[in-house]
Amino acid sequence: MVAKEKILLQMKDISIEFPGVKALKVVNFTAEAGKAHAVVGANGAGKSTLMKILSGAYNHYTGQIFMKEELMHITSPKAAKEKGIQVVYQEVDTTIVPYLSVAENILLDEIANGMEKKFFINWKSIYKKAEEVLKVLNINIPVKKLAEELTLAEKQMVLIARAISNQCKFLILDEPTAPLSNNETEELFKVVKDLKSKNVGIIFISHRLPELFEICDEVTVLRDGEFVISKEIKDITQNKIVEYMLGKSFNQSFEKRNFVSKENILKIENLRDKHKLKDINFHANKGEILGIAGLVGAGKTELCNAIFGASEQVTGDVFLRGKNIKIKSPSDAVKNKIALIPEERRKEGILTEESIAVNISSTDLNKFSKTLGFLNLKKEKEISLEIIRKLQIKATNVNQKVALLSGGNQQKVVVGKWLHTDAEILIFDEPTKGVDVGAKEDIFKLIRDLADQGRTVIYASCEMSELLGITDRIYTIYDGKIVKELKTDETNEEELLFYSTGGH
């Protein structure tokens, strides 16, 4: 057996500032080829910023980056790629080209270089090369299939294949399992293990801590822009990682609620949509936290969208306080005091290129309008500041662009924009996806507070432990159907998983 070359990637004394914020303060990080190294931290800890420096997205940092003891000047994504550093971001739809084929997406850089040099593109060769890359990764996707026809998991695999086709030495995976089912996650981990065996270094960013112990060899913890600790994964526990992330001990215990209200506020009968939902029936009471449990692809998101008027060709009846209402659009839902915090927050929940203030006011412009329709900027600022304080959103000011916030703080903006409205039913679709333990704690407290105020919360998630901790009652959904209704304090994780996987 040929010994693997030991390649170290070292970031030394890395610091970076943005207006009003010192995002990283003298951070050191070392990764080794052939190993998977987790980078974890609470939202705003600096892990994404560190990786953006490494991948060339930010070039105004101080400090040094070495590979094999050679000083590298990474000033652009192109420079990072030339050094063998590739990244696959969580939001795969922003980096894949939907109208191009799988092969074109994999060999995008090669095709672009060929067109730039006015070379004739040999499509037969392109398809063959793409097939060879996929074969190396044991991925079975037709190379002529359009990217827009792929599942999220397949798109992710195509982006990994693109990285590997470019002589990748270190691959950064940003929250890679967040949109994946358990089976898809297993397939991804097979690819990661295979890449490790080929001496590719994996830098793994994830909030799903149990996964780190399955796939990673080492872990580095950041907190508030500073390096905290690096350890081999075998020498640390999950609870200890959380303590290092938060700077304090953490006990994920859920305060039990004494929910007794029987006042029905929402009733759904025989709800169907064009693709997934099949005769959905359920009800929710005033002040209740109602869980919708199901695995990825079960129909949770479709159900949330259907209630909110964001699905096409929905049939069935929706009763609000006993009155049959018609919700044909999100506008109808908002008029009926129904709000949605969607799963895909960057695509559907926030205006990423706008400020926090603009996002907060977007749900009820009438509230912020003066005579003749002019915006009351003073009122917008006051309410935005109040919500920033209430939700502990880490931001420089109300005018900060939402795209510059961490994932957890973006999620808080998605929730915050509904808090000043009179919404009585709030639908949360996978609200803790891509969110760290500290931000989760804040979201759970907020949801309990909303329910205690008499608002009704519908909490859809595949995280069974969260559902058991925060809800009063749970419906399980499988293949577009509600299969079981359960009282939270009379069930357990095994039973939820049994019904969520199609058990009867």
C-alpha positions as CSV (number, residue, x, y, z in Angstrom):
1,M,0.0,0.0,0.0
2,V,1.3,3.4,-1.0
3,A,1.6,5.8,2.0
4,K,-0.5,8.9,1.8
5,E,1.2,12.2,1.5
6,K,0.8,14.2,4.7
7,I,-0.6,17.6,3.6
8,L,-1.4,20.2,6.3
9,L,-3.6,23.2,5.7
10,Q,-2.9,25.9,8.3
11,M,-4.5,29.2,9.0
12,K,-2.5,31.3,11.4
13,D,-3.5,34.4,13.4
14,I,-6.5,35.1,11.1
15,S,-8.4,38.3,11.9
16,I,-11.1,40.2,9.9
17,E,-13.3,43.2,10.5
18,F,-16.5,44.5,8.9
19,P,-18.0,48.0,9.7
20,G,-18.7,48.0,13.4
21,V,-17.9,44.3,13.9
22,K,-14.6,42.4,14.5
23,A,-15.7,39.0,13.1
24,L,-12.5,37.0,13.8
25,K,-9.8,37.7,16.3
26,V,-6.5,36.0,15.8
27,V,-7.9,32.5,15.0
28,N,-5.7,29.5,14.3
29,F,-7.0,26.4,12.4
30,T,-5.2,23.3,11.0
31,A,-6.7,20.6,8.8
32,E,-5.1,17.5,7.4
33,A,-5.6,15.8,4.1
34,G,-7.4,12.4,4.4
35,K,-9.3,13.5,7.5
36,A,-12.6,15.1,8.2
37,H,-12.4,18.2,10.5
38,A,-15.5,19.7,11.9
39,V,-15.8,23.5,12.5
40,V,-18.6,24.3,15.0
41,G,-19.8,27.3,16.9
42,A,-23.0,29.2,17.8
43,N,-24.4,31.5,15.2
44,G,-22.1,34.5,14.8
45,A,-19.1,32.5,16.1
46,G,-17.2,33.1,12.9
47,K,-17.0,29.7,11.4
48,S,-18.6,30.7,8.0
49,T,-16.4,33.8,7.9
50,L,-13.3,31.7,8.5
51,M,-14.3,29.4,5.6
52,K,-15.1,32.3,3.3
53,I,-11.5,33.6,3.9
54,L,-10.2,30.1,3.1
55,S,-12.3,29.8,-0.1
56,G,-11.3,33.3,-1.3
57,A,-14.7,35.1,-0.8
58,Y,-13.1,37.6,1.7
59,N,-9.7,39.0,1.0
60,H,-9.3,41.9,3.5
61,Y,-8.2,39.6,6.4
62,T,-4.9,39.7,8.3
63,G,-2.9,36.6,9.1
64,Q,-1.4,33.8,6.9
65,I,-2.5,30.6,5.2
66,F,-0.1,27.8,4.5
67,M,-0.4,24.5,2.6
68,K,2.5,22.1,3.0
69,E,4.4,25.0,4.8
70,E,4.1,27.1,1.6
71,L,2.6,30.5,2.1
72,M,-0.5,31.0,0.0
73,H,-2.1,34.3,-1.1
74,I,-5.8,33.5,-1.4
75,T,-7.5,36.7,-2.7
76,S,-10.3,35.2,-4.7
77,P,-12.4,32.0,-5.2
78,K,-10.3,31.4,-8.3
79,A,-7.1,31.6,-6.3
80,A,-8.5,29.1,-3.8
81,K,-9.5,26.7,-6.5
82,E,-6.1,26.8,-8.1
83,K,-4.6,25.8,-4.7
84,G,-7.1,22.8,-4.5
85,I,-9.5,24.4,-2.0
86,Q,-13.2,23.9,-3.0
87,V,-16.5,24.7,-1.2
88,V,-20.0,23.3,-1.5
89,Y,-22.4,25.8,0.2
90,Q,-25.6,24.9,2.0
91,E,-27.8,26.8,-0.5
92,V,-27.0,24.5,-3.5
93,D,-29.5,26.3,-5.7
94,T,-27.4,29.4,-5.7
95,T,-24.3,27.6,-7.1
96,I,-25.8,25.1,-9.5
97,V,-27.0,26.2,-13.0
98,P,-30.6,24.8,-13.3
99,Y,-30.9,24.9,-17.2
100,L,-27.6,23.1,-17.8
101,S,-27.1,19.4,-17.7
102,V,-25.4,17.4,-14.9
103,A,-22.2,17.1,-17.1
104,E,-22.1,20.8,-17.8
105,N,-22.5,21.6,-14.1
106,I,-19.7,19.2,-13.2
107,L,-17.2,20.5,-15.8
108,L,-18.4,24.1,-15.7
109,D,-15.0,25.6,-15.2
110,E,-13.4,23.5,-17.9
111,I,-16.2,24.5,-20.4
112,A,-15.8,28.2,-19.4
113,N,-12.1,28.1,-19.9
114,G,-12.5,26.4,-23.3
115,M,-15.1,29.0,-24.4
116,E,-12.8,31.8,-23.2
117,K,-9.9,30.5,-25.3
118,K,-12.3,29.9,-28.2
119,F,-11.6,26.1,-28.2
120,F,-14.1,23.8,-29.8
121,I,-16.0,22.0,-27.1
122,N,-16.0,18.2,-27.5
123,W,-19.4,17.3,-25.9
124,K,-18.7,13.6,-26.2
125,S,-15.6,14.1,-24.2
126,I,-17.4,16.3,-21.6
127,Y,-20.1,13.6,-21.0
128,K,-17.4,10.9,-20.7
129,K,-15.4,12.9,-18.2
130,A,-18.5,13.7,-16.1
131,E,-19.4,10.0,-16.1
132,E,-15.9,9.1,-14.9
133,V,-16.0,11.6,-12.1
134,L,-19.4,10.3,-10.9
135,K,-18.1,6.8,-11.2
136,V,-15.1,7.6,-8.9
137,L,-17.6,8.9,-6.4
138,N,-20.0,5.9,-6.8
139,I,-22.8,8.4,-7.8
140,N,-25.4,7.2,-10.2
141,I,-26.9,10.3,-11.9
142,P,-27.5,10.5,-15.7
143,V,-25.0,13.1,-17.0
144,K,-27.5,14.5,-19.6
145,K,-30.2,15.1,-17.1
146,L,-31.0,18.8,-16.5
147,A,-29.9,20.1,-13.0
148,E,-33.4,21.6,-12.4
149,E,-34.8,18.0,-12.4
150,L,-32.5,16.8,-9.6
151,T,-33.4,16.4,-6.0
152,L,-31.5,18.6,-3.4
153,A,-29.3,15.6,-2.5
154,E,-28.5,15.0,-6.2
155,K,-27.6,18.6,-6.7
156,Q,-25.3,18.5,-3.8
157,M,-23.6,15.4,-5.2
158,V,-23.1,17.2,-8.5
159,L,-21.4,20.1,-6.8
160,I,-19.1,17.7,-4.9
161,A,-18.3,16.1,-8.3
162,R,-17.5,19.5,-9.7
163,A,-15.1,20.1,-6.8
164,I,-13.4,16.8,-7.3
165,S,-13.0,17.3,-11.0
166,N,-10.8,20.4,-10.2
167,Q,-8.0,18.6,-8.4
168,C,-9.5,19.2,-5.0
169,K,-7.2,18.8,-2.0
170,F,-9.5,20.2,0.7
171,L,-13.3,20.2,0.4
172,I,-15.4,22.5,2.6
173,L,-19.0,21.2,3.2
174,D,-21.3,23.9,4.6
175,E,-24.2,22.3,6.5
176,P,-24.3,19.5,3.9
177,T,-27.0,17.3,5.6
178,A,-29.5,20.1,6.5
179,P,-31.8,19.4,3.5
180,L,-31.2,15.7,3.4
181,S,-33.2,12.7,4.5
182,N,-31.6,10.0,6.6
183,N,-30.9,7.8,3.6
184,E,-29.5,10.7,1.6
185,T,-27.2,11.6,4.5
186,E,-26.0,8.0,4.6
187,E,-25.1,8.2,0.9
188,L,-23.3,11.5,1.4
189,F,-21.3,10.0,4.3
190,K,-20.2,7.1,2.0
191,V,-18.9,9.7,-0.5
192,V,-17.1,11.6,2.3
193,K,-15.5,8.4,3.6
194,D,-14.4,7.5,0.0
195,L,-12.9,11.0,-0.5
196,K,-11.0,10.6,2.8
197,S,-9.5,7.3,1.6
198,K,-8.3,9.2,-1.5
199,N,-6.5,11.7,0.7
200,V,-8.9,14.6,0.3
201,G,-9.3,16.7,3.4
202,I,-12.9,17.4,4.4
203,I,-13.8,20.5,6.4
204,F,-17.3,19.9,7.8
205,I,-19.6,22.7,9.1
206,S,-22.7,21.4,10.8
207,H,-25.1,22.1,13.7
208,R,-26.1,18.4,13.9
209,L,-23.6,17.4,16.5
210,P,-24.3,13.7,16.5
211,E,-23.2,13.5,12.9
212,L,-19.7,14.8,13.8
213,F,-19.0,11.6,15.8
214,E,-20.0,9.5,12.8
215,I,-18.0,11.1,10.1
216,C,-15.3,13.5,11.6
217,D,-11.8,12.8,13.0
218,E,-11.3,16.2,14.6
219,V,-13.3,19.2,15.8
220,T,-12.5,22.9,16.2
221,V,-14.8,25.1,18.3
222,L,-15.1,28.9,17.7
223,R,-17.0,31.3,20.0
224,D,-17.6,35.1,19.4
225,G,-15.0,35.2,16.6
226,E,-12.3,33.5,18.7
227,F,-10.6,30.1,18.7
228,V,-11.7,28.0,21.7
229,I,-10.4,24.5,21.3
230,S,-9.3,21.8,18.8
231,K,-9.6,18.1,19.8
232,E,-9.7,14.7,18.2
233,I,-13.3,13.7,18.1
234,K,-12.7,10.5,20.2
235,D,-11.4,12.7,23.0
236,I,-14.5,14.8,23.5
237,T,-18.2,14.4,24.1
238,Q,-21.2,16.1,22.5
239,N,-22.1,17.9,25.8
240,K,-18.6,19.2,26.1
241,I,-18.7,20.6,22.6
242,V,-21.9,22.4,23.4
243,E,-20.3,23.8,26.6
244,Y,-17.4,25.1,24.6
245,M,-19.8,26.6,22.0
246,L,-21.9,28.5,24.5
247,G,-19.3,29.2,27.1
248,K,-21.5,27.6,29.8
249,S,-23.0,24.2,30.6
250,F,-26.1,23.4,28.6
251,N,-29.0,21.1,29.6
252,Q,-31.4,20.6,26.7
253,S,-34.4,20.1,28.9
254,F,-37.8,21.4,27.9
255,E,-40.1,23.1,30.4
256,K,-43.4,21.3,30.5
257,R,-46.5,23.3,29.7
258,N,-49.8,22.9,31.4
259,F,-51.9,23.3,28.3
260,V,-55.6,22.9,28.9
261,S,-57.4,25.0,26.2
262,K,-60.1,23.2,24.2
263,E,-61.1,26.3,22.2
264,N,-60.8,25.2,18.6
265,I,-59.4,27.8,16.3
266,L,-58.4,25.9,13.1
267,K,-59.9,22.8,11.5
268,I,-58.8,21.2,8.2
269,E,-60.9,18.7,6.4
270,N,-60.0,16.6,3.3
271,L,-57.2,18.9,2.2
272,R,-55.4,17.8,-1.0
273,D,-53.0,19.4,-3.3
274,K,-51.8,18.7,-6.9
275,H,-48.9,16.5,-6.0
276,K,-48.5,15.3,-2.4
277,L,-51.3,15.8,0.1
278,K,-54.1,13.2,0.4
279,D,-57.2,14.0,2.4
280,I,-55.5,15.7,5.4
281,N,-57.7,16.1,8.5
282,F,-56.6,17.8,11.7
283,H,-57.5,20.5,14.2
284,A,-55.6,23.0,16.3
285,N,-56.7,24.8,19.5
286,K,-56.1,28.3,20.8
287,G,-52.7,28.6,22.5
288,E,-51.7,25.1,21.5
289,I,-48.3,24.1,20.1
290,L,-49.2,21.4,17.6
291,G,-46.5,19.2,16.1
292,I,-46.4,17.8,12.6
293,A,-43.9,15.0,12.6
294,G,-42.5,13.5,9.5
295,L,-39.3,12.6,7.6
296,V,-37.9,14.5,4.7
297,G,-40.4,14.2,1.7
298,A,-43.3,13.1,3.9
299,G,-45.4,16.2,3.0
300,K,-44.8,18.6,6.0
301,T,-43.7,21.5,3.8
302,E,-46.5,20.9,1.4
303,L,-49.0,20.9,4.2
304,C,-47.6,24.2,5.6
305,N,-47.7,25.8,2.2
306,A,-51.2,24.6,1.5
307,I,-52.6,26.1,4.8
308,F,-50.8,29.4,3.9
309,G,-52.2,29.5,0.4
310,A,-48.8,29.0,-1.2
311,S,-49.7,25.8,-3.1
312,E,-51.5,25.2,-6.4
313,Q,-54.8,23.4,-6.9
314,V,-55.6,22.8,-3.2
315,T,-59.0,21.4,-2.4
316,G,-60.7,20.8,0.9
317,D,-62.1,22.9,3.7
318,V,-60.4,25.2,6.1
319,F,-62.4,26.4,9.1
320,L,-61.2,29.3,11.2
321,R,-63.2,29.6,14.5
322,G,-65.9,27.5,12.9
323,K,-66.2,29.7,9.8
324,N,-65.4,28.1,6.4
325,I,-62.8,30.3,4.8
326,K,-61.1,30.3,1.3
327,I,-57.3,30.7,1.3
328,K,-56.2,31.0,-2.3
329,S,-53.0,33.0,-1.7
330,P,-50.6,34.0,1.1
331,S,-52.4,37.4,1.0
332,D,-55.6,35.6,2.0
333,A,-53.8,33.8,4.8
334,V,-52.3,37.0,6.2
335,K,-55.7,38.7,6.1
336,N,-57.0,35.7,8.2
337,K,-54.2,36.2,10.7
338,I,-52.1,33.2,9.6
339,A,-48.3,33.5,9.3
340,L,-45.7,31.1,7.9
341,I,-42.0,30.8,8.8
342,P,-40.9,28.7,5.8
343,E,-38.2,26.0,5.7
344,E,-36.2,27.7,2.9
345,R,-35.7,30.9,4.7
346,R,-33.3,32.5,2.2
347,K,-35.5,31.7,-0.7
348,E,-39.0,32.3,0.8
349,G,-38.7,33.9,4.3
350,I,-36.5,37.0,3.9
351,L,-35.3,39.6,1.4
352,T,-31.6,38.9,1.8
353,E,-30.4,42.0,-0.1
354,E,-32.6,44.3,2.1
355,S,-32.1,45.6,5.6
356,I,-33.4,44.1,8.8
357,A,-35.8,47.1,9.0
358,V,-37.2,46.5,5.5
359,N,-37.8,42.8,6.3
360,I,-39.5,43.6,9.6
361,S,-41.9,46.1,8.0
362,S,-42.6,43.9,4.9
363,T,-45.4,41.9,6.6
364,D,-47.7,44.9,7.3
365,L,-46.8,48.0,5.3
366,N,-50.0,49.7,6.2
367,K,-48.9,49.8,9.8
368,F,-45.8,51.8,8.8
369,S,-47.4,54.1,6.3
370,K,-48.1,57.7,6.7
371,T,-50.7,59.8,4.8
372,L,-50.4,59.4,1.0
373,G,-48.6,56.1,1.5
374,F,-45.2,57.4,2.6
375,L,-43.2,55.1,4.9
376,N,-42.9,56.1,8.5
377,L,-39.1,55.4,8.8
378,K,-39.1,56.4,12.5
379,K,-41.7,53.9,13.4
380,E,-40.0,51.2,11.3
381,K,-36.8,51.8,13.1
382,E,-38.4,51.8,16.6
383,I,-40.2,48.5,16.0
384,S,-37.2,46.9,14.4
385,L,-35.0,47.8,17.3
386,E,-37.6,46.4,19.7
387,I,-37.6,43.0,17.8
388,I,-33.8,43.0,17.6
389,R,-33.7,43.3,21.4
390,K,-36.5,40.9,22.1
391,L,-35.0,38.1,19.9
392,Q,-31.3,39.0,20.7
393,I,-30.5,39.3,17.0
394,K,-26.8,39.9,16.6
395,A,-26.5,42.9,14.2
396,T,-24.7,46.2,14.0
397,N,-28.0,48.2,13.4
398,V,-31.4,48.0,11.8
399,N,-30.0,48.9,8.4
400,Q,-27.7,45.9,8.2
401,K,-28.3,43.8,5.2
402,V,-29.9,40.5,6.2
403,A,-27.5,38.5,3.9
404,L,-24.7,39.5,6.2
405,L,-26.3,37.9,9.3
406,S,-25.5,34.3,10.4
407,G,-28.1,31.6,9.7
408,G,-29.6,31.7,13.2
409,N,-30.0,35.4,13.1
410,Q,-31.6,35.3,9.7
411,Q,-34.1,32.8,11.1
412,K,-34.9,35.2,13.9
413,V,-35.6,38.0,11.4
414,V,-38.0,35.6,9.6
415,V,-39.9,35.1,12.9
416,G,-39.5,38.6,14.0
417,K,-41.3,40.1,11.1
418,W,-44.5,38.5,12.2
419,L,-44.3,39.5,15.9
420,H,-45.6,43.0,15.4
421,T,-48.6,41.7,13.4
422,D,-51.9,40.4,14.7
423,A,-51.2,36.9,13.5
424,E,-53.0,34.3,15.6
425,I,-51.7,31.1,13.9
426,L,-48.0,30.8,13.3
427,I,-46.8,27.9,11.2
428,F,-43.1,27.0,11.7
429,D,-41.7,24.7,9.0
430,E,-38.3,23.2,10.2
431,P,-37.5,26.3,12.2
432,T,-34.2,25.0,13.7
433,K,-32.8,23.8,10.4
434,G,-29.1,25.0,10.2
435,V,-29.4,26.7,13.6
436,D,-27.1,26.2,16.5
437,V,-28.0,25.1,20.0
438,G,-28.0,28.6,21.5
439,A,-30.3,30.0,18.8
440,K,-32.5,26.9,19.2
441,E,-33.0,27.7,22.8
442,D,-34.1,31.2,21.9
443,I,-36.5,29.9,19.3
444,F,-38.1,27.4,21.7
445,K,-38.6,30.1,24.3
446,L,-40.1,32.4,21.8
447,I,-42.6,29.7,20.6
448,R,-43.6,29.0,24.2
449,D,-44.1,32.7,24.8
450,L,-46.3,33.0,21.7
451,A,-48.5,30.1,22.8
452,D,-48.7,31.5,26.3
453,Q,-50.1,34.7,24.7
454,G,-52.9,32.6,23.2
455,R,-51.4,32.3,19.7
456,T,-51.6,28.9,18.1
457,V,-48.3,27.4,16.8
458,I,-48.0,24.6,14.2
459,Y,-44.5,23.2,14.5
460,A,-43.5,20.9,11.6
461,S,-40.2,19.1,12.0
462,C,-38.3,15.8,11.4
463,E,-36.4,16.4,14.7
464,M,-38.4,14.0,16.9
465,S,-36.7,15.1,20.2
466,E,-37.7,18.7,19.5
467,L,-41.3,17.8,18.9
468,L,-41.4,15.8,22.1
469,G,-39.9,18.6,24.0
470,I,-42.0,21.6,22.8
471,T,-45.4,20.4,21.6
472,D,-48.7,19.6,23.3
473,R,-50.0,17.2,20.6
474,I,-48.5,15.7,17.5
475,Y,-49.8,14.4,14.1
476,T,-47.5,12.2,12.2
477,I,-47.4,12.5,8.4
478,Y,-46.2,9.8,5.9
479,D,-46.4,10.0,2.1
480,G,-48.8,12.9,2.2
481,K,-51.2,11.4,4.7
482,I,-51.8,12.0,8.4
483,V,-51.4,8.5,9.9
484,K,-51.6,9.1,13.6
485,E,-52.6,11.6,16.3
486,L,-50.6,11.4,19.5
487,K,-50.5,13.3,22.9
488,T,-47.0,14.4,23.4
489,D,-46.8,13.3,27.0
490,E,-48.0,9.8,26.1
491,T,-45.6,9.0,23.3
492,N,-41.8,8.7,22.7
493,E,-39.3,9.0,19.9
494,E,-39.5,5.4,18.9
495,E,-43.3,5.6,18.3
496,L,-43.0,8.8,16.4
497,L,-40.4,7.3,14.1
498,F,-42.5,4.1,13.7
499,Y,-45.5,6.1,12.3
500,S,-43.3,8.5,10.4
501,T,-41.7,5.6,8.5
502,G,-45.1,4.2,7.4
503,G,-45.9,2.0,10.4
504,H,-49.5,1.1,11.2
